[in-house]
Amino acid sequence: MLVARRIARAARRRHWALWLGAAAVVLPLLSLLPYMLSGTEAARARNSLVLDDAADANVDWTPPQVPPGFLVDHVPADPVFVAIAQRLHLAELPTDWDRAVAISRHLLGSSPTLPGGAIQADLQTTYRRIIGTGDGYCVDFVQSFSAIAGAAGMPIRSWAFSFDGFGGHGHILPEIWNRQTGEWQMLDLFNNAYFTTADKPLSAREFRAAMLAGRDIRMHRLDPVARPGYIHEEKAWDYYRRGLPEWYLWWGNNPFSYDQAASVRMFSPLARSLAQLGAMVQGVHPHIHVLATAENRARIDALRRVRLHLWSVVASVLAGLVVIAVTLVRQRSGHGPSIEGAVGA
């Protein structure tokens, strides 16, 4: 009788240990549903994981001195994009700004219509769909632009801004380093625009500073034939104005290293978020440096809390799996662990 009771108590302990382990796995994973069901929330989760808290990041750096941690390509350019750069005769143009305009017009004007819509694919597929059907959202156009410019040897970096606390509701803009004039120059490729004061193309920082100061800025089309981003210019200015509090710089420009990374190729057919996570683990996913201000401090702190939540989920899931594994192992070996014993094993 005493042995039977001990066996029954051990069975109950195993039962509760398994339930505890399962709860530690399932409940935290359920808390991730908002990030799984929304593209904008998935982007917020990604941004939280790649947020760089370094306060001394020099976002005003200039080539050829690339700052520490800024990712650049360490693999050869894709021959497909090298051939595109050659077909566009980029090497024959006088300045990098002329090359940037030529690439922009190639992407904006190759399809009769530009219906938009995210592509979220590898570089070659993204480029073919932009050219063939006009598909693609801002990030797709910037990726193709960066690939062609990179194949032509042009230094590029990308700025972005958001409207929802550094989530996925936002915009991305490339900035080229004009080696002939020694200046950064920004263009809003997807919206078919660039900006000047005194007929000089503005850098991203100059554009943002001029917007904040309320100075006069002129908007021009990169391609006078392709569709404008906004038919009514005042709506464009309102769009940029609303994004001013949440600007950040992608700390890297490595389209070919990212595209050719083993983790990205493995997980891309399954889910883009998995491919991005694999790229982070492999070290080919750029971080972001936020332009921190008093106005956006609370939003940055909220992004840090998202990161803390994600890491706590990872810790809970791992702990739950350990509880389950130890309980099952001891069950097979004939031992009856308590919950405390399983956790402490």
N, C-alpha and C positions, 0 to 999 in steps of 0.2 A: 504493500500500500504506500509506504513512504517513497519507494522508488518511483511508483506511478505518479505521485504528486510532484516529485522533482522533475520528471519528464514533462508533465503538463505545464509546470511553471516555466521550464526552459522553452517549450513550444510557444507559450504566450509571449515570452521575452523576444523570441525570434520574430514572432508576428508583429509586435509593436516596433521592433527595430527596423523591420522592412518597411512598415508604414511610415516611420519617421524619415528613413532615407528617401522613400519615394516622394514624400511631401517636400523635403529639402531640394529635390530635383524639379518636381513639376510646378510647384507654386511660383518659384522665382522665374521659371521659363514663361509662365503665363503672363507675368508682368512685362514681358518683352513684346506682347502682342501689338501694342500701339506702334512699335518700330517696325514690325513685320508687315502690318497691314497698310502702312502709309509711306509713300516714297519720300515725302518731306520729313517725316519722323525718322526714317532710316538714314537720311542724310544728316539729321541732327545727331543721331547716335554715332555715325562715322566721324563727324566733325569733333565730337567730344573726345573720341579716342585718339585723334591726330592733333588735338589742340596742344600747341607748344606754349608753355607758361613762361618761357624765358623773357624777362623784362628788358634785356639789353639787345634784343635782336635788331640788327641794323637793316631796316627795310629800304634804306636809301643807298644800299651798296651798288657799285657799278662794276661791270666787267672790265678787265679780265679777272679781277679778284673776287672769286665766288666765295661767299661766306660759309663758315662751317655748317655742315648738316644740310646745305641746299643740294638737293638731288639733281644730278645731271646724268645724261646717258653715258654708259660705259660699254655699250655694244654698238656695232655699226648701224647706221641708218638703214631702214628697210629699203631694198633696191627699188621697190615699187614707188616709193616717195622720192627717191633720188631721180628716177626717170621722170616723174611729174615735174620736179624742179627744173630738170633739163628741158622738158617740153615748153615750160613757161619762159625759158631763156632768162632765168633770174640772174645768172652770173653776168649777163650782159648789161643789166640795168645799173644806173650810176650810184644809187644809194639804197640802203636797207629800207628806207621808207617807201621808195618806189617798188621794191620787192614785196613789201607788206601789202601795198595797194594791189599789186598784180595778183598775189595769192588770194586776197579778199574778193576781187572781181571774178576770179576763176571759180571760187566756191559759191558766191552769191549769184552769179549769172549763168551757171552751167545748166540749170533746170528752168523751164518756163515758169514754174510755180514753186513756192517755198511754203508748203503746208505746215511745216514744223512737226513737233512730236519727237519725244526722246527715242534715240536709236539704241544706245547702251550696248555696244558691240565692240569688237576688236577694231583696230585702226583701219585696216583695208576695207572691212565691211561697212564701217561708218562712212568712209570716203566715197565708196561706190554708191551708197544710198543717197548721200547728199547730191552727188553729181547726177545720178540716174533719175531720182524721183523728187529731189528737193526736200526729202525728210531731214530731220535733225533739229535738235534744240540747241541752245547756246553752247552747252558744254561739248556737244558733238562737233560743232563748227570750230570751236577753239582747239579741240584735239586734232582735227585734220589740219588746221592752220599751223599748229605747233609742229606736226610731223613734217609738213612740206618745208616750213621755215628751218626746222632743224636739219633736214636733208640738205638745205642750201647753206648751212653753217651760220645761221643767224641766231644770236642770243635772244631768248624769249623767257618771259615769266608771266604769270597769270594772277590777276586780282579778282576778287569776288565781293559781292555784298548780298545781304539777305534782309528780309522784312519780318522774320518770325523768330528772332532769337537765335540766329545762326543755324537755322534748319535748312530745308531744301527749297523753300520759297525764296528765290533770289536770282542772281545773274552772275556771269563770269565774263571777264574782258581780258584779252591778251595785251601785253605791252612788249614792244621790241626795243632792243638797244641798237640805236642807229650808230654804227661804227664810224660813219663819215662825219657826223656832227657831235658825237659824244654825248647823246641824250637818250633818255627813255622816252618813248612815244606810244601812247595808248590808242587803241581803236576798239570800238564796239562792233565787232564783226557781225554778230547775229542781227543787230539792229541797223546795220549798214550805215555806220556813222563814225566820224572822228571829230575832234573838237580843237578849236584854236582860240588864242588871243593874240592879237597883232600878227595874224597869219602864221603863227608857229604852232605845229601840233603839240598838244599838251601831254605830259606824262600823267599817269594815274594820280600821283600825289598832287600835281599842279591842278588837275581837274577838280579833285575833291576840295582842295583848299579854295579854289576860285568859287566853287558852289557854296561852300560854307560862308565865304565872305560876301556873297551876292554880287560878284563881279560879272561883267559882261563876257559871255562865252558864245562863240559862233559854232553852230553844228553844221557839218558838211556830210554829204554822202560819199562813201567809199566807191560805190558803183552807181552812177547817175541813172542807169537803166533799171537795175534791180529794185525790188520793192523796198520801201523804207520800213524801218521798224515801227514807226508811228506816223500815220498820215497827218495827224494834228500835232505839231511840234510841242505845244504846251503840255500835252499828255506825256511826252518823253521827258520833259524837264521835271514834271511832277514825279515821274517814276524814279529818276536819279536822285531827286531831293529826298524822297522817302527812304532811300537806301543808305543815306549818308551815315547814320549811326552805327552801321554794322559792316564795315569794310574789313577785309582780311586778305593777306597775301599767301598764296600757295608756295610753300618753301621747297620748290623743286620744279624742274621741267625735264622730265625723263620719259617721253612718250614711248620710245622704243624699248628701253629697259623694262618699263611697266608692261608693255604689250607682250614682250617675249618671256616674262617671268613664268617659271614653271607653275607656281601656285595660281596665277591669273589664268593661264591656259587650262589648268585642271578644273577650276571651279566656275569659270565663266559660263559653260553650258548649263550649270545647275542654277546659279543665282548670282546676280551682280554683287550683292552684299557679301556673299561668301568669297567671291574673287577679291573684293576690296580687303576683306579681313585677311585673306591669304597674303595679299600684297603687303599689308602692315607687318605680318609675321616675318615675311621674307625681306623686309626693309626697303621695298621699292615704292611704297606709297608716301607721297610728300606729306609733311605736317602743314599746319596753318599757323600764321602769326596774325593775331587780331590787332587792329589799330585801337588800342584801349583808350577810352575816354570816360569822364565822369558819367556821361549819359548811358554808356553801355556796360558799366561795371556790373550791374545786377544781372544782365543777360549773360555775361561771361561766367559769373558765379553759377547761374542756372545750368550752363553748359557743363561746368565742372561737376555739378551734382548728377547730371546724366551719366557722366563718366564713372563717378563713384557707384551709382546704381548698377551699371553694367558690370563693373568689377566685383561688386557684392554678389551679383547673380552667378558669376563664374565661380566664386569661392563657395557659395552655397551648393551649387550643383556638384562640384568636386567633393565636398564634404559628404553630401548625400550618397554619391556613388561609392565612396569609401565605406560608409555604413552598410550599404547594401552588399558590397563585395565581401566585407569581413563577416557579416552575418551568414551569408551563403556558404562561405568557406568553412566556418565553424559548424554550420549545420551539417555539412557533408562529412566533417571529421568526427561528428558525434558529440560535440560540445554544445552547451546551451548558454550563450553569452547574454549578459544583461545589456540593456541599451547603453549604459555607461561604459561597459567593457568594450562594446563594439566601437564606440566613438573613440575611446582611448587606445584602441589597438594599433 
